[in-house]
């Protein structure tokens, strides 16, 4: 079974983040697990951010890479439609590469711009694939204590990750210490501290020292860097050609300081040619057999050195120490070296890469990837749900009729559906008016048909009179009814001229449903039509019913709503777990409404004994695991419900609107159930996205209707 792991950077530089990922990937390789590496976005504008992939390719770690997206414009991430398009492409690439692999390792994007948006993107990607998370972060200042670091990280995640479902979580923390000399870098050895952290529903529990892996880290020079690379970067002149020379420390010699022989042996000394005091110190060091690998003289505008300088240079050469020269001054070189790897990672330095892998390996717990793979079968993230809707609709090639053809949101949604091949859309309305609205709003109506209702109404008069003959409908009244676009659209559906209808953006639910009840009618096994809303919450998908049609269903009708909702959920690959909602859980309270829910639940269980259903349950017991275990410990539904059946319309409609508006989520529906052909209503506050996904749902429903 596939396991998805994602590393997410938080307040950390690219070098440390890339190094941790290289080490982790090498660890996976050593365990002989089949792994694919996925950097969702490799380039934003001119910023190449896929260094890990370059290293995998160059040094043959035998881990395949999935092709990444390239984004030409930063601002695409700030546009909701474009953002969703990017997410869809990432999901598409993922699904094309999940075969013949055990682990997908996703590397998050370093937020070098649009910090909040990129962090959200990383969290969304992690949520989409229900990833196990590895957060890579750093201490926020050199004087922070362990407790302060924990506190800052804890507060950060509580604030930022309230929408992210996080399971097995590791924190790799860059630990940085610098002594009082800002130009002298050294390693401090610290205790390696580790233990995994389980975060339930993204609510971080109080963190302790065992939740983190602290990695001692200063600069890239902790592993060493090829002197040739330094020389090329600084554009230095050199006295001799040299082979690979590993520089582990860079020492700017400009103040009174204690000299440690250990650090000097692998160092590049940087000193001004004008600094006679420290030049004498160099001479003194050499006489005491304290050596270094190379020296860089700054301020070398001309090489007309005095006798003392020439003597020093000669001594240095005699000891086989490399000498470099630059005309830049001491402080310019300091500033330059601080940013030697600012805009790129040293993928060309093979020995550095090997050092990084070996060093990071010291801090990776041996059992980090040994856990059993999680079961993803019952989890569908909201983004995946949307992707699957579009993917299914793409394959069906259905025609959906939109009676409110002059409504701006409908026009925009129809255009997007046409471009994405979700459905062939037909608009009802005055042709010139619709074309004019589209032009003003720059909406592409290519491949969208527009039908003027006046040109076809007379085609359905006789048929409508026949359908409504038991109501003694005469010709004049039939003509009046057909002036309503919803009645006209329903007649077109009745005649199989279209596969489904979506309406309600500017009309009431009653006006949408009345023609359906009179002309299309319910399926023979049901006595009522009901509705559901598909609630795309931040971390999961729930179905709410009935929130639009039946004001106060009796227990038999309530059981029908539950069965209809279960059947609808299966269209979207959801395994129904139904909670029948009441103000009471189990037998904790009594009353007429509780009894109704109890009887409806028992009726469904008798009709469909294999259906997972329980009630009465309170809402919190239905959806919150902890509360569900406490209030209904023997229930198969409590804490796991994905279908919520409300006892009446007042409760259902109020709840769905409260959740939708306060959580700012997509709510698809109302989706009508129990009807012979798919007709779906829209909330009058529906967004363009809501409409698009309602059209996709209608397409999927239409494949199961009989002509």
Buried (B, 14 or more C-beta within 10 A) or exposed (E): EBBBBBBBBBBBBBBBBBBBBBBBBBBBBEBEBEBBBBBBBBBBEEEBBBBBBBBBBEBEBEBBBBEBBEBEEBEBBEEEEBBBBBBBEBBEBBEEBEEEBBBBBBBBBBBBEBEEBBBBBBBBBBBBBBBBBBBBBBBEEEEBEBEEBBBBBBEBBEEBBEBBBBBBBBBBBBBBBBEEBEBBBBBEEEEEBBEBBEBEBBEBEEBEEEBBBBBBBBBBBBBBBBBBBBBEBBEBBBBEEBEEBBBBBBBBBBEEBEBBEEBBEBBBBBBBBBBEEBBEBBBEBBEEEBBBBBBBBBBBEEEEBEEEBEEBBEBBEEEEBBBBBBEBEBEBBBEBBEEBBEEEBBBEBBEBBEBBBEBBBEBBBEEBBEEEEBEBEEBBBBBBBBBBBBBBBBEBEBBBBBBBBBBBBBBBBBBBBBEBBBBBBBBBBBEEEBBEBBEEEEBBBEEBEBBBBEEBBEBBBEBBBEBBEEEEBEEEBBBEBBEBBBBBBBBBBBEEBBBBBBBBBBBEBEBBBBBBBBBBBBBEEBEBBBBBBBBBBBBBBBBBBBBBBBEEBEBEBBBBBBBBBBBBBEBBEBEBBBBBBBBBBBEBEEEEBBBBBBBBBBBBBEEBEEBBBBBBBBBBBBBBEEBBBBBBEEBEBBBBBBBBBBBBBEBBBEBBBEBBEEBEEBBBBBBBBBBBBBBBBBBEEBBBBBBBBBBBBBBBBBBEBEE
